[in-house]
Amino acid sequence: MNDQAQQDELRSLLRAAGPYPLEAYQFVQEGLSFTAQQVHLDPDRYGELDRHVTGQQLCMGLREYAIQRYGLLARTVLECWRVQRTEDFGRMVFAMIDAGLLKQQADDSLEDFSSVYDFREAFNPRDIEEAIGTALSS
């Protein structure tokens, strides 16, 4: 199967989860790797196989990843992808689980993504500017 056929198949599998474009799913996958690296800083301690993160940890990591990647435009980019609540992250994660792209642990649930933070507060431009300014001066 060629790359275009694989992408078309993936889009159809993920479409059932909601109105999110493929780029949003790619962002979540990249953000999952970012979050796992942040949570499991010591691979010798946790090993490569146990890099699971909770829904809450993933939401927090996706926030940080979005700010690092898109800066002040983080919320705007997410909204362009129709991602406006942490529950949207959960819907995408569980769609990827259903498509066989991610693995679920027994205690994982969609409720883990419920109201982790409010996007208006989490992506407040003033707070992002301060975070970016602090990072630049370090």
N, CA and C of each residue as an Amber inpcrd file, in Angstrom:
protein
   414
   0.8480000  -1.1820000   0.0000000   0.0000000   0.0000000   0.0000000
   0.8890000   1.2390000   0.0000000   0.6030000   2.1950000  -0.8750000
   1.4370000   3.3920000  -0.9450000   1.0750000   4.3730000   0.1690000
   1.9070000   5.4090000   0.3290000   1.7190000   6.3660000   1.4150000
   0.3580000   7.0620000   1.3450000  -0.0730000   7.4280000   0.1430000
  -1.3590000   8.1120000  -0.0030000  -2.5040000   7.1970000   0.4180000
  -2.4560000   5.9390000   0.0230000  -3.4980000   4.9850000   0.4030000
  -3.5070000   4.7770000   1.9130000  -2.3280000   4.7300000   2.5350000
  -2.2540000   4.5780000   3.9930000  -2.8460000   5.7940000   4.6870000
  -2.5300000   6.9820000   4.1940000  -3.0820000   8.1950000   4.7950000
  -4.5980000   8.2450000   4.6350000  -5.1010000   7.8530000   3.4760000
  -6.5470000   7.8360000   3.2570000  -7.2240000   6.8420000   4.2040000
  -6.6160000   5.6830000   4.3830000  -7.1720000   4.6820000   5.2940000
  -7.1490000   5.1970000   6.7280000  -6.0440000   5.8210000   7.1050000
  -5.9280000   6.3810000   8.4500000  -6.9710000   7.4670000   8.6740000
  -7.1510000   8.3460000   7.6960000  -8.1640000   9.4050000   7.8220000
  -9.5520000   8.8140000   8.0430000  -9.8830000   7.7750000   7.3030000
 -11.2190000   7.1900000   7.4530000 -11.3750000   6.5150000   8.8090000
 -10.3230000   5.9010000   9.3200000 -10.3990000   5.2820000  10.6460000
 -10.5860000   6.3350000  11.7360000  -9.9150000   7.4640000  11.5890000
  -9.9310000   8.4800000  12.6310000 -11.1210000   9.4280000  12.5300000
 -11.7320000   9.5050000  11.3800000 -12.8550000  10.4190000  11.1670000
 -13.9830000  10.1780000  12.1650000 -14.1580000   8.9480000  12.5980000
 -15.2420000   8.6180000  13.5280000 -15.0770000   9.3100000  14.8810000
 -13.8690000   9.7110000  15.2260000 -13.6320000  10.3350000  16.5260000
 -14.0710000  11.7860000  16.5750000 -14.2390000  12.4050000  15.4640000
 -14.6280000  13.8050000  15.4630000 -14.0760000  14.5250000  14.2560000
 -14.2290000  15.8050000  14.2700000 -13.9110000  16.6110000  13.0910000
 -12.4540000  17.0460000  13.0090000 -11.5520000  16.2450000  13.5250000
 -10.1520000  16.6550000  13.6060000  -9.3740000  16.2650000  12.3500000
  -8.5380000  17.1750000  11.8420000  -7.7240000  16.8380000  10.6730000
  -6.5380000  15.9480000  11.0670000  -5.9410000  15.3380000  10.0920000
  -4.8090000  14.4520000  10.3180000  -3.6770000  15.1610000  11.0610000
  -3.4780000  16.4480000  10.7920000  -2.4220000  17.2130000  11.4720000
  -2.6260000  17.2380000  12.9790000  -3.8680000  17.2620000  13.4270000
  -4.1400000  17.2610000  14.8620000  -3.7110000  15.9330000  15.4870000
  -3.9870000  14.8340000  14.7910000  -3.5580000  13.5280000  15.2920000
  -2.0410000  13.4210000  15.3130000  -1.3960000  13.9550000  14.2950000
   0.0700000  13.9400000  14.2540000   0.6390000  14.7520000  15.4060000
   0.0160000  15.8940000  15.6960000   0.4280000  16.7170000  16.8280000
   0.3090000  15.9290000  18.1320000  -0.8030000  15.2160000  18.3170000
  -0.9970000  14.4370000  19.5490000   0.0540000  13.3320000  19.6440000
   0.3570000  12.6670000  18.5510000   1.3900000  11.6180000  18.5860000
   2.7520000  12.2090000  18.9350000   3.1080000  13.3170000  18.3110000
   4.3810000  13.9680000  18.6280000   4.3800000  14.4620000  20.0790000
   3.2590000  15.0200000  20.5010000   3.1370000  15.5050000  21.8740000
   3.1840000  14.3840000  22.8950000   2.7080000  13.2110000  22.5210000
   2.8000000  12.0530000  23.4000000   4.2630000  11.6700000  23.6140000
   5.0510000  11.6540000  22.5640000   6.4860000  11.3620000  22.6920000
   7.1640000  12.4140000  23.5640000   6.8490000  13.6780000  23.3250000
   7.3880000  14.7810000  24.1130000   7.0420000  14.5960000  25.5890000
   5.7770000  14.2900000  25.8630000   5.3170000  14.1370000  27.2400000
   5.9800000  12.9460000  27.9180000   6.0720000  11.8320000  27.2210000
   6.7120000  10.6430000  27.7910000   8.1640000  10.9360000  28.1460000
   8.8500000  11.6940000  27.3030000  10.2340000  12.0580000  27.6070000
  10.3100000  12.9500000  28.8360000   9.3360000  13.8580000  28.9850000
   9.3240000  14.7510000  30.1360000   9.0110000  13.9860000  31.4290000
   8.0350000  13.0940000  31.3510000   7.6000000  12.3510000  32.5410000
   8.6320000  11.3070000  32.9450000   9.1920000  10.6370000  31.9670000
  10.1450000   9.5510000  32.2280000  11.5450000   9.9960000  31.8260000
  12.0720000  10.9400000  32.5850000  13.3760000  11.5180000  32.2580000
  14.5090000  10.5050000  32.2920000  14.3360000   9.4590000  33.0750000
  15.3950000   8.4690000  33.2510000  14.9820000   7.1490000  32.6130000
  15.3650000   6.9130000  31.3320000  14.9480000   5.6720000  30.6640000
  15.5130000   4.4240000  31.3270000  16.6670000   4.5380000  32.0420000
  17.2210000   3.3740000  32.7420000  16.3090000   2.9510000  33.8900000
  15.6570000   3.9250000  34.4930000  14.7690000   3.6260000  35.6250000
  13.4510000   3.0270000  35.1640000  12.8920000   3.5710000  34.0720000
  11.5740000   3.1420000  33.6170000  11.6270000   2.1360000  32.4750000
  12.7020000   2.1400000  31.7290000  12.7960000   1.2540000  30.5780000
  12.0000000   1.7900000  29.4110000  12.2610000   1.2720000  28.2460000
  11.5780000   1.7270000  27.0360000  10.1370000   1.2390000  26.9760000
   9.8400000   0.1040000  27.6180000   8.5100000  -0.4710000  27.5020000
   7.4900000   0.2250000  28.3850000   7.9330000   0.7880000  29.4990000
   6.9970000   1.4170000  30.4220000   7.1090000   2.9300000  30.3210000
   6.5900000   3.4700000  29.2450000   6.6140000   4.9180000  29.0460000
   5.1910000   5.4690000  29.0120000   4.2900000   4.7940000  29.7070000
   2.8930000   5.2030000  29.7500000   2.7560000   6.5280000  30.4970000
   1.8480000   7.3630000  30.0230000   1.4910000   8.5840000  30.7320000
  -0.0240000   8.5890000  30.9130000  -0.4730000   9.2600000  31.9450000
  -1.9140000   9.3550000  32.1850000  -2.5310000  10.3850000  31.2450000
  -3.8450000  10.3730000  31.1870000  -4.5370000  11.3640000  30.3750000
  -4.2460000  12.7780000  30.8400000  -4.2040000  12.9820000  32.1590000
  -3.9080000  14.3060000  32.6880000  -2.4870000  14.7270000  32.3430000
  -1.5340000  13.8010000  32.4810000  -0.1480000  14.1190000  32.1270000
  -0.0430000  14.4680000  30.6460000  -0.7440000  13.7200000  29.8170000
  -0.6970000  13.9870000  28.3830000  -1.2710000  15.3610000  28.0730000
  -2.3820000  15.7160000  28.6740000  -2.9740000  17.0410000  28.4340000
  -2.0050000  18.1520000  28.8220000  -1.3480000  18.0040000  29.9660000
  -0.3910000  19.0150000  30.3950000   0.8040000  19.0580000  29.4410000
   1.2640000  17.8970000  29.0180000   2.3730000  17.8390000  28.0720000
   2.0040000  18.4330000  26.7200000   0.7760000  18.1820000  26.2630000
   0.3280000  18.7440000  24.9860000   0.2450000  20.2610000  25.0590000
  -0.1350000  20.7860000  26.2060000  -0.1580000  22.2370000  26.3880000
   1.2540000  22.7920000  26.2410000   2.1970000  22.1960000  26.9610000
   3.5800000  22.6640000  26.8960000   4.1610000  22.5090000  25.4870000
   3.8730000  21.3840000  24.8530000   4.3680000  21.1290000  23.5010000
   3.7940000  22.1460000  22.5150000   2.5070000  22.4500000  22.6400000
   1.8690000  23.4300000  21.7490000   2.5020000  24.8100000  21.9160000
   2.7620000  25.1840000  23.1560000   3.3680000  26.4970000  23.4070000
   4.7910000  26.5360000  22.8560000   5.5520000  25.4720000  23.0680000
   6.9160000  25.4350000  22.5300000   6.9140000  25.4860000  21.0090000
   5.9740000  24.7930000  20.4170000   5.9470000  24.6770000  18.9550000
   5.3280000  25.9010000  18.2720000   4.2400000  26.4350000  18.8560000
   3.4920000  27.5020000  18.1820000   3.4910000  28.8290000  18.9250000
   4.0560000  28.8830000  20.1090000   4.1300000  30.1330000  20.8650000
   2.7610000  30.7360000  21.1120000   2.6450000  32.0290000  20.8420000
   1.3870000  32.7420000  21.0780000   0.2430000  32.2460000  20.1970000
   0.5660000  31.5190000  19.1440000  -0.4660000  31.0040000  18.2430000
  -0.9680000  29.6180000  18.6530000  -0.4990000  29.0890000  19.7580000
  -0.8460000  27.7200000  20.1590000  -2.3590000  27.4970000  20.1930000
  -3.0780000  28.3360000  20.8880000  -4.5320000  28.1520000  20.9890000
  -5.1990000  28.3100000  19.6200000  -4.7320000  29.2510000  18.8310000
  -5.2900000  29.4810000  17.5010000  -5.1050000  28.2540000  16.6120000
  -3.9130000  27.6760000  16.6340000  -3.6470000  26.4850000  15.8270000
  -4.5630000  25.3500000  16.2580000  -4.6660000  25.1180000  17.5610000
  -5.5340000  24.0450000  18.0560000  -6.9880000  24.2910000  17.6550000
  -7.4420000  25.5200000  17.7660000  -8.8230000  25.8270000  17.3850000
  -9.0490000  25.6320000  15.8840000  -8.0440000  25.8980000  15.0730000
  -8.1650000  25.6410000  13.6270000  -8.3710000  24.1520000  13.3680000
  -7.8500000  23.3240000  14.2620000  -8.0220000  21.8700000  14.1560000
  -9.2790000  21.4010000  14.8980000 -10.0860000  22.3490000  15.3960000
 -11.3100000  22.0570000  16.1410000 -11.0270000  21.4110000  17.5010000
  -9.8700000  21.7060000  18.0430000  -9.4900000  21.2220000  19.3750000
  -9.6640000  22.3980000  20.3260000 -10.6800000  22.3040000  21.2000000
 -11.0100000  23.4220000  22.0720000 -11.1070000  23.0390000  23.5380000
 -11.0190000  21.7410000  23.8090000 -11.1160000  21.2510000  25.1950000
 -10.1810000  20.0550000  25.3410000  -9.8180000  19.7620000  26.5680000
  -8.9590000  18.5990000  26.7930000  -9.6660000  17.3090000  26.4090000
 -10.9810000  17.3140000  26.4300000 -11.7460000  16.1440000  25.9930000
 -11.4810000  15.8190000  24.5230000 -11.1870000  16.8530000  23.7250000
 -10.8570000  16.6260000  22.3170000  -9.5730000  15.8080000  22.1940000
  -8.5930000  16.0870000  23.0480000  -7.3790000  15.2670000  23.0630000
  -7.7310000  13.8070000  23.3600000  -8.5980000  13.6000000  24.3290000
  -9.0080000  12.2440000  24.6920000  -9.7030000  11.5250000  23.5550000
 -10.5720000  12.2170000  22.8580000 -11.2650000  11.5950000  21.7200000
 -10.2660000  11.1630000  20.6510000  -9.2630000  11.9970000  20.4220000
  -8.2540000  11.6310000  19.4240000  -7.4090000  10.4510000  19.9030000
  -7.0150000  10.4600000  21.1670000  -6.2200000   9.3510000  21.7110000
  -6.9880000   8.0400000  21.5840000  -8.2560000   8.0350000  21.9600000
  -9.0200000   6.7900000  21.9090000  -9.3390000   6.3690000  20.4770000
  -9.4200000   7.3210000  19.5640000  -9.5640000   6.9610000  18.1450000
  -8.2860000   6.2800000  17.6610000  -7.1320000   6.7740000  18.1140000
  -5.8660000   6.1550000  17.7170000  -5.7080000   4.7730000  18.3660000
  -6.2370000   4.6070000  19.5660000  -6.2390000   3.2840000  20.2080000
  -7.0980000   2.3290000  19.3830000  -8.2970000   2.7810000  19.0200000
  -9.2000000   1.9490000  18.2160000  -8.5980000   1.5980000  16.8580000
  -7.7740000   2.5080000  16.3070000  -7.1430000   2.2700000  15.0060000
  -5.8690000   1.4370000  15.1380000  -5.5010000   1.0900000  16.3770000
  -4.3140000   0.2740000  16.5960000  -3.0070000   1.0520000  16.5880000
  -3.0840000   2.3800000  16.6760000  -1.8800000   3.2070000  16.6490000
  -1.2860000   3.4200000  18.0350000  -2.1070000   3.3120000  19.0660000
  -1.6710000   3.4600000  20.4530000  -2.2010000   2.2840000  21.2590000
  -1.5970000   2.0800000  22.4220000  -2.0500000   1.0040000  23.3140000
  -2.6910000   1.5990000  24.5490000  -3.6940000   0.8970000  25.0330000
  -4.4380000   1.3280000  26.2000000  -4.0970000   0.4270000  27.3700000
  -3.9610000   1.0340000  28.5510000  -3.8120000   0.2450000  29.7670000
  -5.1830000   0.0820000  30.3930000  -5.3230000  -0.9230000  31.2370000
  -6.6310000  -1.2920000  31.7870000  -7.3350000  -0.1370000  32.4880000
  -6.5890000   0.7320000  33.1360000  -7.2310000   1.8100000  33.8910000
  -7.3550000   3.1170000  33.1010000  -7.0020000   3.1230000  31.8250000
  -7.1590000   4.3170000  30.9840000  -8.6240000   4.4840000  30.5880000
  -9.1060000   5.7250000  30.6420000 -10.4730000   5.9850000  30.2020000
 -10.5740000   7.3880000  29.6180000 -11.6130000   7.5970000  28.8620000
 -11.8600000   8.9030000  28.2620000 -12.0610000   9.9720000  29.3430000
 -12.5780000   9.5770000  30.4910000 -12.8000000  10.5200000  31.5890000
 -11.4950000  11.1210000  32.1080000 -10.3640000  10.4430000  31.8640000
  -9.0620000  10.9670000  32.2910000  -8.7570000  12.3050000  31.6300000
  -9.4220000  12.6050000  30.5280000  -9.1750000  13.8250000  29.7690000
 -10.2100000  14.9090000  30.0580000 -11.1340000  14.6280000  30.9570000
 -12.2460000  15.5340000  31.2150000 -11.8220000  16.7610000  32.0230000
 -11.9860000  17.9330000  31.4400000 -11.7740000  19.2170000  32.1180000
 -10.4380000  19.3030000  32.8410000  -9.3740000  18.8830000  32.1900000
  -8.0510000  18.9700000  32.8120000  -7.6580000  20.4410000  32.9740000
  -7.9610000  21.2500000  31.9770000  -7.7830000  22.6980000  32.0840000
  -8.6960000  23.3800000  31.0820000  -8.8880000  24.6670000  31.3020000
  -9.6660000  25.5100000  30.4030000  -8.6990000  26.1290000  29.3910000
  -8.9970000  26.0190000  28.1220000  -8.0860000  26.4980000  27.0870000
  -7.8330000  28.0060000  27.1830000  -8.8410000  28.7860000  27.5690000
  -8.6300000  30.2370000  27.6790000  -7.5780000  30.5470000  28.7280000
  -7.6170000  29.8150000  29.8370000  -6.6400000  30.0340000  30.9000000
  -5.2910000  29.4140000  30.5550000  -5.3100000  28.2060000  30.0340000
  -4.0720000  27.4780000  29.7590000  -3.2460000  28.1390000  28.6590000
  -3.9180000  28.7980000  27.7300000  -3.2240000  29.4380000  26.6150000
  -3.3810000  30.9530000  26.6670000  -3.3780000  31.4990000  27.8650000
  -3.4750000  32.9330000  28.0770000  -2.2310000  33.6010000  27.4750000
  -2.4120000  34.5240000  26.5340000  -1.2600000  35.1390000  25.8620000
  -0.2590000  35.7850000  26.8220000  -0.7370000  36.4100000  27.8740000
   0.1700000  37.0690000  28.8250000   1.0750000  36.0380000  29.5040000
   0.4950000  34.9060000  29.9160000   1.2860000  33.8580000  30.5540000
   2.2820000  33.2410000  29.5720000   1.8510000  33.0690000  28.3250000
   2.7430000  32.5030000  27.3120000   3.8960000  33.4630000  27.0400000
   3.6020000  34.7570000  26.9480000   4.6630000  35.7480000  26.7370000
   5.6810000  35.6970000  27.8630000   5.2000000  35.5920000  29.1000000
   6.0980000  35.5040000  30.2530000   6.9540000  34.2450000  30.1720000
   6.3260000  33.1040000  29.8090000   7.0640000  31.8420000  29.7120000
   8.1220000  31.9190000  28.6170000   7.7490000  32.5140000  27.4880000
   8.6970000  32.6450000  26.3770000   9.8290000  33.5940000  26.7830000
   9.4890000  34.6830000  27.4310000  10.5210000  35.6430000  27.8800000
  11.4680000  35.0230000  28.8690000  10.9450000  34.2100000  29.7900000
  11.7810000  33.5260000  30.7700000  12.7060000  32.5450000  30.0680000
  12.1750000  31.8170000  29.0990000  12.9860000  30.8280000  28.3710000
  14.0900000  31.5230000  27.5690000  13.7910000  32.6730000  26.9830000
  14.7920000  33.3930000  26.1800000  15.8910000  33.9870000  27.0460000
  15.5450000  34.3830000  28.2760000  16.5570000  35.0020000  29.1320000
  17.3950000  33.9660000  29.8780000  17.0050000  32.7040000  29.8160000
  17.7650000  31.6530000  30.5120000  19.0240000  31.2970000  29.7710000
